[in-house]
Amino acid sequence: MSGRLAQFTAPVKDLPEGWKPQWNLAPGQQLLILRKAASKMECAKVLWNLTPGWLRQLDRAAFSAQAEFLHEKPMFGEAFAQRRCIIPVDGFFVWHAQGKRKQPWYLRRHQGGLAIAGLWERYSLEDGSFWDSCALVTAPAKGLPARLSARMPVTLNAAEQAIWLASATALGALQPLLLNATSQVTMMHPVNPSMSSPTTLGAQCCAPSGKAVTLE
C-alpha cells in the first residue's frame, strides 16, 4: 500500500494560496484535492488524514480507506455518500519487501498524472474556524502495483472520475466502480531508500535508482 505521494504538477491554474510542489508527501501533511462545489470543480488544500467532525481522538485519523468497507465503517460512511473527491498526483510510492529490507518504488503513468479516488471531511471548531481533510481509497492491487503490494490506491480514468464525483451516482454503483477500476499505472522504478524518511525532499525522491518496469 502507498503511504507516500508525489504532487509537484499543478492540476489547475488557480491554486490555493501557499501550495508548493511536493515530491515526498506523507500523511499529516497538506495536499491538493479536486471536489465538486456548487456544481463546479474546486481545488482545495487539505490535511492528508481524514478527521470527521465527530472525531475526538485525532490520532485515530485515517490516511486511507479500503474500498470494500466504505459503506460499513462510521469513519468513512458519510463522506462516501456525500463528500467524494479526486487526489491528483504525479505518482505514488510503494515499499516492496526484499529479504529484511524494503525497497521503495515510484509508480506513475508514462504521460500525465494519476487521479486517486478520495474522501474529504470538514472539522469545525467552536470559534467558527475549520479545516478540511482527506483519505485516499485503496483496493486489491492489479497490474503493475500487484507486483509490489497486495493493495493499491484506486486510480480512475476520466469517465470513472466523472461518475465518482457526480452527486447523482447511486451509492450502490460506487463500490463496483472502485473495485473494478483498472490501475492507470503504466511504469514504475526503484528509488533511493533515503526517500523513506519524510524529511527527504526534492525531485531526487522520484529519481530512478534502477531499471524501470513498464507495461508490455
Secondary structure, DSSP 8 states (H G I E B T S, - for coil): ----EEE-S-SSSS--TT---EEEE-TTSEEEEEEEETTEEEEEEEEESB--TT---GGG-BSEEEGGGTTT-HHHHHHHHH-EEEEEESEEEEEEEETTEEEEEEEE-SSS-EEEEEEEEEEE-TTS-EEEEEEEEEEE--TGGGGT-SEEE-B--HHHHHHHH-TTS-HHHHHHHHHH------EEEEB-GGGGSTT--SGGGGSBSS--EE--
